[in-house]
Amino acid sequence: MQRYNLRFPFPRNFLLVWCVLLVATTSACSRKTRGTPDLAPVSGVVTLDGKPLGNAMVLFTSDAGMSSFGATDPSGRYAVAYRSHLKGAALGLSVVRITMNLSEQPGPGYKDLIPAKYNAQSTLRVEVKPGDNTIDFPLSSK
């Protein structure tokens, strides 16, 4: 019986090192990114004087300074994201600012539809809790 001498072209520990690196990389990718807060999905409807407010930006800023934002569709519906691949807002108390989504600089004489109490001087405060959060904003122009 003839015996073949098969040699692996890499050092013996190559497979072991490769497997360890594969496991380490996979587990690191599955962990939460450093600095990422605990998030919960947040969505709802924004209305102004009882009518859906489309083309608005909704910004949640947590007490820790973490921000999530989203835009309203024509029916006033929004959902916020912390980053494009991380949906939701940070758990805890947040200040909410709602502004019109202006694609270009407004001209002279432009009057914002949304009062400052909902954006620059926002009085909107909400608590984001674990699980799905449906938070509607019925705004008034007065």
C-alpha positions, 0 to 999 in steps of 0.5 A: 500500500502506497502512502501519500504525504499530503502537506497543507501549504500553510502553517499548521496553526493557520486554520486555528488562527483563521477560526478564532479571527472569524469568531471574534469578528462575527461576535464583534459585529453583533455587539452594540456599537460603542456610544450607541444608546439603548433605542426604542422605535418611535413613530406617530402623526404630526398635525397642525390645527387638526390637519396632517403636517407633511414635509416636516422634520421631527427631531428627538434630543435625549437628556444625554444629547443623543439625537434621532430624527425623521420626516413626515410624509404627506399624511403627517406620519413619521418614524425616527432613526438614530442613524440610517441603520439604527431605527428609534430614539434613545430611552428616557426623556427627550426634547422634541423639535418640529420644523418645516423641511425646507430644501432651500433657503426661504426668501424674504417675508417667509413666515414659518407655519410652526410656532417657535414653541415647537422648534427653536424654543420647544416646550415639547417633552416626551419619554421614550420607553422600551418597546414601540412608542407611538407619539402623536403631536397635535400642534396649534398655530396659535 
